[in-house]
Amino acid sequence: MYLFPTIHLPPKAVAAASKAGRKADEFYCLRLLDATGVCVVPGSGFGQKEGTLHFRTTFLAPGTEWVDRIVKFHKEFMSEFRG
């Protein structure tokens, strides 16, 4: 099963992605992987609508401990890049 969560990133994160030569969703996904070991795929690889960001993740039952790692990462990422 696939999930395609939408992400809303602050301008500072988008600028950091651009400076790193990455798309914003790709930058987010790579940072998530480095911080948590959770591998997701940038939505830009799936023809996402202009002006939107998301990533794709695959989940298989049982086990959802990865969800807490993503939530923790997202809170920390947003704190780092919020204005």
All heavy atoms as an XYZ file, in Angstrom:
652
protein
N       0.842     -1.166      0.000
C       0.000      0.000      0.000
C       0.895      1.240      0.000
O       1.952      1.244      0.585
C      -0.866      0.021      1.244
C      -1.754     -1.170      1.432
S      -3.314     -0.543      1.922
C      -4.422     -1.077      0.767
N       0.420      2.252     -0.670
C       1.172      3.501     -0.735
C       0.411      4.612     -0.037
O      -0.812      4.673     -0.087
C       1.390      3.939     -2.194
C       2.231      2.995     -2.999
C       1.697      2.290     -4.062
C       3.577      2.821     -2.705
C       2.472      1.426     -4.819
C       4.361      1.961     -3.452
C       3.806      1.264     -4.502
O       4.585      0.423     -5.245
N       1.159      5.491      0.590
C       0.632      6.742      1.142
C       1.350      7.879      0.431
O       2.543      7.789      0.150
C       0.919      6.849      2.644
C       0.236      5.872      3.563
C       0.772      6.051      4.991
C      -1.264      6.099      3.547
N       0.622      8.959      0.152
C       1.185     10.153     -0.472
C       0.883     11.371      0.405
O       0.058     12.210      0.046
C       0.594     10.367     -1.868
C       1.040      9.365     -2.893
C       0.356      8.182     -3.067
C       2.143      9.609     -3.690
C       0.750      7.258     -4.017
C       2.559      8.690     -4.649
C       1.857      7.516     -4.805
N       1.556     11.490      1.568
C       1.278     12.634      2.439
C       1.728     13.952      1.803
O       2.823     14.031      1.232
C       2.083     12.364      3.703
C       2.616     10.984      3.577
C       2.522     10.587      2.143
N       0.893     14.956      1.900
C       1.254     16.302      1.464
C       2.124     16.948      2.529
O       1.873     16.787      3.723
C      -0.020     17.149      1.263
O      -0.810     16.542      0.238
C       0.312     18.578      0.862
N       3.146     17.662      2.098
C       3.983     18.405      3.030
C       3.969     19.882      2.636
O       3.922     20.217      1.461
C       5.427     17.855      3.093
C       6.041     17.697      1.698
C       5.467     16.535      3.840
C       7.488     17.220      1.691
N       3.963     20.720      3.624
C       4.013     22.170      3.433
C       5.305     22.648      4.090
O       5.433     22.568      5.309
C       2.797     22.857      4.070
C       1.503     22.367      3.516
N       0.984     22.814      2.324
C       0.632     21.446      3.972
C      -0.148     22.198      2.078
N      -0.383     21.351      3.070
N       6.238     23.098      3.281
C       7.542     23.499      3.794
C       7.679     25.014      3.819
O       7.224     25.701      2.901
C       8.653     22.893      2.936
C       8.636     21.366      2.828
C       9.795     20.897      1.946
C       8.705     20.722      4.185
N       8.347     25.540      4.843
C       8.552     26.978      4.917
C       9.541     27.455      3.843
O      10.370     26.665      3.357
C       9.100     27.196      6.326
C       9.602     25.881      6.788
C       8.876     24.830      6.010
N       9.454     28.719      3.482
C      10.344     29.269      2.452
C      11.824     29.029      2.744
O      12.611     28.808      1.825
C      10.012     30.770      2.452
C       8.611     30.837      2.953
C       8.487     29.717      3.958
N      12.216     29.051      4.002
C      13.620     28.832      4.367
C      14.073     27.425      3.950
O      15.201     27.242      3.504
C      13.791     29.038      5.874
C      15.211     29.012      6.349
C      15.277     29.330      7.840
C      16.688     29.168      8.367
N      16.756     29.406      9.813
N      13.207     26.431      4.065
C      13.534     25.066      3.647
C      13.634     24.979      2.127
O      14.526     24.316      1.591
C      12.489     24.079      4.169
N      12.731     25.660      1.438
C      12.758     25.669     -0.027
C      14.044     26.331     -0.517
O      14.689     25.847     -1.452
C      11.501     26.361     -0.592
C      11.569     26.485     -2.104
C      10.234     25.606     -0.164
N      14.446     27.408      0.157
C      15.691     28.089     -0.207
C      16.906     27.199      0.063
O      17.842     27.158     -0.744
C      15.810     29.406      0.554
N      16.904     26.487      1.188
C      18.010     25.578      1.509
C      18.096     24.455      0.473
O      19.190     24.048      0.076
C      17.842     25.005      2.917
N      16.955     23.976      0.026
C      16.928     22.934     -1.008
C      17.528     23.463     -2.308
O      18.363     22.797     -2.941
C      15.496     22.459     -1.239
N      17.131     24.656     -2.691
C      17.631     25.262     -3.916
C      19.142     25.464     -3.839
O      19.872     25.169     -4.792
C      16.914     26.590     -4.158
O      17.383     27.198     -5.331
N      19.596     25.936     -2.699
C      21.038     26.152     -2.490
C      21.801     24.829     -2.595
O      22.935     24.804     -3.082
C      21.272     26.790     -1.121
C      22.694     27.151     -0.856
C      22.855     27.866      0.469
C      24.328     28.202      0.702
N      24.529     28.881      1.974
N      21.166     23.734     -2.169
C      21.788     22.408     -2.237
C      21.615     21.764     -3.618
O      22.078     20.645     -3.847
C      21.192     21.500     -1.165
N      20.926     22.473     -4.539
C      20.726     21.949     -5.887
C      19.692     20.837     -5.943
O      19.760     19.966     -6.805
N      18.722     20.873     -5.030
C      17.691     19.839     -4.930
C      16.304     20.464     -5.020
O      16.111     21.636     -4.714
C      17.779     19.122     -3.586
C      19.122     18.530     -3.269
C      19.129     17.088     -3.573
N      20.394     16.484     -3.202
C      20.900     15.469     -3.825
N      20.274     14.937     -4.835
N      22.041     14.948     -3.451
N      15.344     19.652     -5.429
C      13.942     20.053     -5.318
C      13.574     19.997     -3.842
O      14.160     19.217     -3.073
C      13.046     19.123     -6.132
C      13.307     19.204     -7.620
C      12.427     18.244     -8.380
C      12.734     18.350     -9.872
N      11.960     17.393    -10.653
N      12.599     20.797     -3.441
C      12.255     20.889     -2.018
C      11.824     19.543     -1.441
O      12.225     19.180     -0.334
C      11.168     21.942     -1.809
N      11.006     18.779     -2.180
C      10.554     17.495     -1.644
C      11.697     16.486     -1.584
O      11.795     15.685     -0.653
C       9.362     16.947     -2.426
C       9.624     16.752     -3.915
O      10.621     17.288     -4.440
O       8.814     16.063     -4.560
N      12.612     16.556     -2.540
C      13.784     15.677     -2.533
C      14.674     15.996     -1.337
O      15.156     15.092     -0.631
C      14.555     15.864     -3.842
C      15.805     15.035     -3.940
C      16.603     15.331     -5.207
O      16.352     16.350     -5.878
O      17.500     14.533     -5.504
N      14.899     17.280     -1.078
C      15.688     17.737      0.063
C      15.086     17.204      1.363
O      15.787     16.661      2.214
C      15.712     19.278      0.047
C      16.459     19.915      1.175
C      17.847     19.926      1.186
C      15.782     20.539      2.206
C      18.540     20.554      2.218
C      16.465     21.161      3.237
C      17.845     21.164      3.250
N      13.774     17.336      1.486
C      13.065     16.865      2.679
C      13.250     15.356      2.841
O      13.575     14.866      3.936
C      11.583     17.221      2.562
C      10.736     16.802      3.730
C      10.569     17.633      4.826
C      10.087     15.571      3.731
C       9.776     17.254      5.901
C       9.295     15.179      4.799
C       9.146     16.023      5.879
O       8.355     15.635      6.932
N      13.064     14.598      1.776
C      13.168     13.138      1.837
C      14.572     12.682      2.211
O      14.730     11.734      2.993
C      12.743     12.518      0.512
S      10.973     12.686      0.176
N      15.585     13.333      1.668
C      16.957     12.970      1.999
C      17.277     13.294      3.456
O      17.949     12.517      4.143
C      17.941     13.675      1.063
C      17.936     13.154     -0.372
C      18.765     14.058     -1.281
C      18.444     11.719     -0.425
N      16.786     14.417      3.932
C      16.989     14.772      5.343
C      16.269     13.783      6.249
O      16.789     13.394      7.294
C      16.495     16.199      5.607
C      17.301     17.321      4.951
C      18.627     17.581      5.662
N      18.414     17.999      7.028
C      18.440     19.253      7.468
N      18.693     20.238      6.617
N      18.232     19.538      8.726
N      15.061     13.366      5.857
C      14.310     12.365      6.612
C      15.101     11.062      6.687
O      15.241     10.459      7.761
C      12.939     12.135      5.971
C      12.086     11.012      6.543
C      11.671     11.309      7.969
C      10.850     10.804      5.670
N      15.650     10.620      5.565
C      16.438      9.390      5.530
C      17.656      9.491      6.448
O      17.926      8.585      7.248
C      16.874      9.081      4.095
C      17.740      7.833      3.906
C      17.008      6.578      4.335
C      18.175      7.733      2.444
N      18.377     10.595      6.363
C      19.565     10.788      7.199
C      19.216     10.803      8.685
O      19.947     10.255      9.506
C      20.286     12.093      6.844
C      21.012     12.039      5.512
O      21.243     10.914      4.998
O      21.338     13.114      4.985
N      18.107     11.434      9.036
C      17.741     11.604     10.444
C      17.080     10.374     11.057
O      17.190     10.153     12.261
C      16.809     12.819     10.592
N      16.381      9.572     10.246
C      15.551      8.506     10.813
C      15.819      7.120     10.247
O      15.390      6.129     10.832
C      14.054      8.793     10.587
O      13.769      8.696      9.189
C      13.652     10.159     11.111
N      16.439      7.048      9.079
C      16.590      5.768      8.404
C      15.343      5.345      7.653
O      15.309      4.282      7.046
N      14.306      6.196      7.659
C      13.067      5.913      6.936
C      13.230      6.419      5.507
O      13.517      7.596      5.286
C      11.842      6.581      7.611
C      10.594      6.379      6.781
C      11.644      6.033      9.018
N      13.058      5.529      4.544
C      13.231      5.877      3.138
C      11.870      6.122      2.492
O      11.006      5.242      2.499
C      13.957      4.742      2.417
S      14.303      5.107      0.696
N      11.686      7.331      1.970
C      10.486      7.693      1.219
C      10.931      8.263     -0.121
O      12.106      8.571     -0.312
C       9.591      8.695      1.994
C       9.103      8.099      3.306
C      10.318     10.000      2.263
N      10.019      8.413     -1.053
C      10.344      8.872     -2.400
C       9.708     10.247     -2.628
O       8.521     10.433     -2.345
C       9.830      7.864     -3.449
C      10.187      8.313     -4.851
C      10.376      6.478     -3.172
N      10.465     11.212     -3.154
C       9.906     12.536     -3.426
C       8.725     12.456     -4.398
O       8.777     11.728     -5.394
C      11.056     13.310     -4.051
C      12.291     12.565     -3.687
C      11.883     11.142     -3.522
N       7.702     13.214     -4.122
C       6.518     13.244     -4.985
C       6.799     13.810     -6.358
O       6.083     13.502     -7.311
N       7.862     14.606     -6.487
C       8.175     15.187     -7.798
C       8.472     14.102     -8.829
O       8.372     14.350    -10.021
C       9.343     16.165     -7.690
O      10.471     15.546     -7.101
N       8.784     12.909     -8.386
C       9.013     11.807     -9.294
C       7.730     11.171     -9.809
O       7.763     10.268    -10.631
N       6.594     11.670     -9.327
C       5.299     11.095     -9.696
C       4.362     12.120    -10.318
O       3.151     11.946    -10.304
C       4.623     10.465     -8.458
C       5.432      9.363     -7.867
C       6.313      9.614     -6.835
C       5.352      8.076     -8.373
C       7.092      8.596     -6.302
C       6.120      7.053     -7.847
C       6.988      7.320     -6.806
N       4.906     13.197    -10.829
C       4.083     14.189    -11.513
C       3.146     14.960    -10.602
O       2.003     15.177    -10.948
N       3.647     15.385     -9.437
C       2.779     16.140     -8.540
C       2.395     17.481     -9.157
O       3.096     18.016    -10.001
C       3.426     16.312     -7.171
C       4.669     17.163     -7.134
C       5.373     17.090     -5.774
O       4.946     16.405     -4.871
N       6.463     17.796     -5.640
N       1.270     17.996     -8.718
C       0.777     19.267     -9.242
C       1.728     20.397     -8.881
O       2.328     20.398     -7.803
C      -0.602     19.589     -8.655
C      -1.690     18.672     -9.125
C      -3.012     19.077     -8.495
C      -4.099     18.099     -8.850
N      -5.360     18.418     -8.170
N       1.847     21.340     -9.803
C       2.681     22.532     -9.586
C       2.250     23.219     -8.289
O       1.065     23.388     -8.024
C       2.526     23.495    -10.766
C       3.405     24.710    -10.689
C       4.875     24.393    -10.917
O       5.179     23.460    -11.673
O       5.711     25.102    -10.326
N       3.230     23.581     -7.492
C       2.940     24.302     -6.250
C       2.583     23.409     -5.074
O       2.256     23.901     -4.005
N       2.644     22.091     -5.252
C       2.368     21.170     -4.149
C       3.600     20.300     -3.902
O       4.430     20.115     -4.786
C       1.164     20.246     -4.439
O       1.491     19.372     -5.532
C      -0.079     21.056     -4.787
N       3.697     19.792     -2.694
C       4.789     18.901     -2.318
C       4.214     17.703     -1.579
O       3.298     17.846     -0.769
C       5.789     19.607     -1.404
C       6.514     20.816     -1.989
C       7.277     21.545     -0.899
C       7.452     20.383     -3.097
N       4.761     16.554     -1.854
C       4.401     15.365     -1.092
C       5.512     14.328     -1.260
O       6.472     14.558     -1.986
C       3.047     14.793     -1.540
C       3.037     14.165     -2.893
N       2.968     14.885     -4.061
C       3.092     12.867     -3.276
C       2.971     14.069     -5.097
N       3.054     12.822     -4.653
N       5.384     13.246     -0.540
C       6.285     12.133     -0.741
C       5.464     10.847     -0.773
O       4.311     10.820     -0.358
C       7.389     12.066      0.332
C       6.910     11.900      1.747
C       6.626     10.638      2.262
C       6.783     12.993      2.587
C       6.210     10.475      3.571
C       6.366     12.850      3.901
C       6.080     11.582      4.389
N       6.077      9.817     -1.297
C       5.408      8.517     -1.336
C       6.117      7.579     -0.376
O       7.340      7.513     -0.331
C       5.460      7.907     -2.730
C       4.652      6.597     -2.807
C       4.855      5.895     -4.105
N       6.084      5.102     -4.015
C       6.495      4.273     -4.961
N       5.811      4.144     -6.087
N       7.611      3.594     -4.823
N       5.332      6.862      0.397
C       5.876      5.833      1.263
C       5.060      4.557      1.098
O       3.888      4.615      0.725
C       5.904      6.282      2.743
O       6.582      5.300      3.525
C       4.522      6.505      3.300
N       5.714      3.457      1.304
C       5.063      2.155      1.241
C       4.924      1.648      2.664
O       5.842      1.781      3.467
C       5.926      1.164      0.444
O       6.177      1.710     -0.839
C       5.256     -0.171      0.297
N       3.775      1.092      2.977
C       3.635      0.514      4.308
C       3.020     -0.869      4.201
O       2.184     -1.133      3.350
C       2.825      1.419      5.238
C       1.370      1.526      4.889
C       0.437      0.734      5.538
C       0.925      2.406      3.913
C      -0.908      0.814      5.220
C      -0.409      2.501      3.595
C      -1.339      1.704      4.246
N       3.506     -1.734      5.037
C       3.031     -3.109      5.098
C       2.751     -3.451      6.556
O       3.555     -3.152      7.425
C       4.085     -4.070      4.544
C       4.562     -3.791      3.122
C       5.779     -4.644      2.800
C       3.452     -4.061      2.131
N       1.644     -4.053      6.821
C       1.323     -4.453      8.194
C       2.169     -5.676      8.528
O       2.519     -6.450      7.649
C      -0.161     -4.769      8.299
N       2.542     -5.947      9.721
C       2.318     -5.152     10.920
C       3.445     -4.140     11.140
O       4.456     -4.179     10.457
C       2.304     -6.198     12.030
C       3.276     -7.224     11.571
C       3.150     -7.248     10.047
N       3.268     -3.310     12.110
C       4.298     -2.372     12.506
C       4.094     -0.976     11.964
O       3.983     -0.793     10.760
N       4.035     -0.030     12.868
C       3.891      1.373     12.468
C       4.858      2.268     13.251
O       4.648      3.472     13.333
C       2.442      1.864     12.695
O       2.104      1.692     14.074
C       1.458      1.131     11.807
N       5.921      1.679     13.803
C       6.856      2.486     14.591
C       7.509      3.574     13.749
O       7.918      4.612     14.254
C       7.914      1.614     15.268
C       8.904      0.964     14.347
C       8.411     -0.288     13.636
O       7.360     -0.852     13.997
O       9.068     -0.693     12.678
N       7.585      3.374     12.440
C       8.182      4.369     11.544
C       7.369      5.655     11.507
O       7.913      6.724     11.246
C       8.351      3.795     10.139
C       7.082      3.216      9.566
C       6.636      1.942      9.704
C       6.099      3.901      8.801
N       5.432      1.783      9.063
C       5.068      2.971      8.502
C       5.970      5.203      8.328
C       3.943      3.317      7.760
C       4.846      5.535      7.584
C       3.852      4.596      7.311
N       6.078      5.564     11.793
C       5.229      6.763     11.770
C       5.710      7.766     12.812
O       5.834      8.962     12.528
C       3.748      6.403     11.991
C       2.897      7.661     12.127
C       3.233      5.516     10.871
N       6.011      7.302     14.020
C       6.485      8.198     15.072
C       7.813      8.845     14.696
O       8.044     10.015     15.001
C       6.633      7.444     16.397
C       5.300      7.020     16.980
O       4.281      7.678     16.692
O       5.284      6.025     17.731
N       8.672      8.104     14.007
C       9.952      8.684     13.581
C       9.734      9.790     12.558
O      10.416     10.817     12.576
C      10.871      7.596     13.021
C      11.314      6.619     14.106
C      12.451      5.725     13.693
N      12.319      5.177     12.364
C      12.501      3.900     12.066
N      12.781      3.037     12.994
N      12.402      3.491     10.819
N       8.782      9.594     11.640
C       8.482     10.634     10.644
C       7.901     11.864     11.326
O       8.291     12.991     11.032
C       7.539     10.105      9.552
C       8.259      9.074      8.685
C       7.010     11.252      8.681
C       7.375      8.393      7.653
N       6.974     11.672     12.256
C       6.349     12.801     12.964
C       7.411     13.593     13.726
O       7.452     14.833     13.647
C       5.229     12.308     13.904
C       4.754     13.421     14.826
C       4.068     11.749     13.097
N       8.286     12.891     14.448
C       9.349     13.568     15.208
C      10.268     14.337     14.257
O      10.587     15.505     14.498
C      10.146     12.539     16.010
C      11.269     13.129     16.837
C      12.017     12.028     17.603
C      13.106     12.573     18.473
N      14.238     13.121     17.754
N      10.693     13.695     13.163
C      11.552     14.362     12.193
C      10.881     15.618     11.644
O      11.494     16.681     11.564
C      11.907     13.427     11.031
C      12.476     14.182      9.855
C      13.793     14.587      9.860
C      11.676     14.525      8.778
C      14.310     15.317      8.800
C      12.184     15.252      7.714
C      13.507     15.652      7.723
N       9.606     15.498     11.246
C       8.911     16.626     10.630
C       8.858     17.816     11.591
O       9.103     18.958     11.183
C       7.505     16.227     10.189
C       6.796     17.304      9.447
N       7.108     17.636      8.139
C       5.821     18.166      9.828
C       6.346     18.647      7.750
N       5.555     18.980      8.749
N       8.569     17.565     12.848
C       8.535     18.660     13.829
C       9.898     19.331     13.948
O      10.001     20.557     13.974
C       8.078     18.128     15.183
C       6.622     17.786     15.234
C       6.232     17.222     16.591
C       4.761     16.827     16.600
N       4.364     16.216     17.875
N      10.954     18.533     13.995
C      12.305     19.087     14.112
C      12.713     19.831     12.831
O      13.329     20.897     12.899
C      13.301     17.976     14.435
C      13.106     17.403     15.829
C      13.897     16.136     16.080
O      14.562     15.622     15.141
O      13.855     15.650     17.240
N      12.368     19.278     11.674
C      12.675     19.911     10.393
C      11.975     21.276     10.317
O      12.596     22.284      9.958
C      12.204     19.011      9.248
C      12.541     19.532      7.871
C      13.709     19.142      7.231
C      11.673     20.378      7.203
C      14.007     19.605      5.958
C      11.961     20.845      5.938
C      13.147     20.453      5.317
N      10.720     21.313     10.651
C       9.979     22.570     10.587
C      10.532     23.593     11.566
O      10.615     24.776     11.247
C       8.491     22.313     10.854
C       7.822     21.452      9.777
S       7.901     22.144      8.117
C       6.668     23.419      8.271
N      10.939     23.152     12.755
C      11.537     24.076     13.723
C      12.831     24.661     13.184
O      13.128     25.848     13.383
C      11.805     23.360     15.040
O      10.606     23.044     15.683
N      13.616     23.841     12.500
C      14.891     24.320     11.940
C      14.688     25.353     10.849
O      15.432     26.327     10.751
C      15.668     23.124     11.375
C      16.985     23.528     10.744
C      17.757     22.350     10.148
O      17.391     21.182     10.396
O      18.722     22.615      9.414
N      13.678     25.162     10.004
C      13.540     26.021      8.830
C      12.423     27.057      8.933
O      12.220     27.834      7.998
C      13.330     25.149      7.578
C      14.575     24.410      7.192
C      14.713     23.076      7.468
C      15.624     25.084      6.583
C      15.866     22.389      7.109
C      16.786     24.411      6.230
C      16.904     23.076      6.499
N      11.714     27.091     10.023
C      10.678     28.114     10.175
C      11.342     29.470     10.339
O      12.347     29.600     11.013
C       9.842     27.788     11.433
C       8.417     28.204     11.257
C       7.553     27.707     12.384
N       6.860     26.518     11.877
C       6.739     25.392     12.537
N       7.256     25.254     13.725
N       6.099     24.371     12.015
N      10.785     30.469      9.685
C      11.251     31.834      9.669
C      11.950     32.272     10.870
O      12.840     32.782     11.195
